[in-house]
Amino acid sequence: MPGTVETGARLGLGQRLAQIRESRLVRQNLTLFIGGLVAGIGGFVYHAIAGRVLGPATYGQVAFLIAVYSVGTAPALILVVVLARYTATLVARGDAGVRSLMTRTIRLVAIPGLLAVLVTTLIARTVAEFEHLGSALPVLILGFSIALIWQVAIPRGILQGLQRFTALALNLGLELIIRTSVVFGLLVAGYAVSGAMAAVFTGLAFCFALGIFSLRDHIRRTGTRVPLRVMAGFSLTAAAGIIGIQILYNQDVILAEHYLSGHAGGIYGGLNKIGTILFFLTLSVSQVLFPRVVEAVAKEQHPGRILAQSAGILTALGAGALFVFAVVPGLVVGILFGPGFRDATPYVFAVGVIGLALSLDNLLIQFFMAVHDRVFVPILGAACVAEAVLIVLFHGGVGQIVADVLVTLLGLLLLLAVRCYVLLPTLRAESLGEPEPAVLG
């Protein structure tokens, strides 16, 4: 009966594909992946427009301000993770304290935001003169933008915790669409560097309003006044995880620029950006994983299945990019950086593996943060030190530094996987490490 067997096999495959299509986890990943992809493309287009309209010299001023802005977004990334975890915990426990969490956090974050604006106002003229900007206005807009991104992080973190990934994807994507649309108009109108920074602020303002609107149903509700102090301990854990990952994909560029020749350092810098493309391409998987794991543990449901499925989705996405890197590495380099970077071609697949390894490392770290397991912190710290030490000791060329980073990230992945294997059987609702939300006087 070969025909029966073949038909059964086909039915089995069809059923599996149907299950994949109907999977809530897959749908959530697809939604957030699209939003992140739009945001990523928007970021590239913003810089392309600014570079072409302003020219290299003036664009360099914009690049400097955007680099400072990127540093200022680090607290926002931490805030998103902290609020996502606390919101997911509240929802899993049936608590109606989301409105209190949002309004009180907005007021609390406004204090450092005002300080950032004040400090920027005081040093704006000095910074403008040091960087030859010609005007202090772009620096002032930068200060307001940093303060505003901290506020934008609040509805984004809560949306992630509520698992409203469609609203979150719209928020992420529309920020860059608005920024790119506005920057073109302002630059054509002759506002130069100030216009480029005003476009950043406009996109953020729109998305803060959109985020609040997306949470309007919770704003109308009344509920318990939740304590914010319980987030303090986890904030340190979140900071360690986020900063550690940032160190892993940035310090190698700094060290390569120091140890290699100017040409080789530039080649490695381009390779690093190719690797981080794969990292950011798959970032949505960890964003979906985080609140799902918090929910699963809070409800005494084992989160191992969610972790395994997420790792599978991430690996599948990464494998598609790796296939392109392996088949047409020269085309990848040519499209992204041009013929001047052709020396990077032999290492494209290797840095793709680095990007995939970093993505899997980040996925496991997000998992550990979700269950508030701090054992990953010294493991991640040791990996940051090991990467730096290997590059200091072995930096004979681009290929050697690529090997240093690859060994470090694969070793980190192995250690984190072992920790995960040991941890999974022990997870209980109390692993979340937060007291029950209580009404405060």
Secondary structure, 3 states (H helix, E strand, C coil): CHHHHHHHHHHHHHHHHHHHHHCHHHHHHHHHHHHHHHHHHHHHHHHHHHHHHHHHHHHHHHHHHHHHHHHHCHHHHHHHHHHHHHHHHHHHCCCCCHHHHHHHHHHHHHHHHHHHHHHHHHHHHHHHHHCCCCCCHHHHHHHHHHHHHHHHHHHHHHHHHCCCHHHHHHHHHHHHHHHHHHHHHHHHCCCHHHHHHHHHHHHHHHHHHHHHHHCHHHHCCCCCCCCCHHHHHHHHHHHHHHHHHHHHCCHHHHHHHHHCCHHHHHHHHHHHHHHHHHHHHCHHHHHHHHHHHHHHHHCCCCCHHHHHHHHHHHHHHHHHHHHHHHHCHHHHHHHHHCHHHHHHHHHHHHHHHHHHHHHHHHHHHHHHHHCCCCCHHHHHHHHHHHHHHHHHHCCCCHHHHHHHHHHHHHHHHHHHHHHHHHHHHHCCHHHHCCCCCCCCC
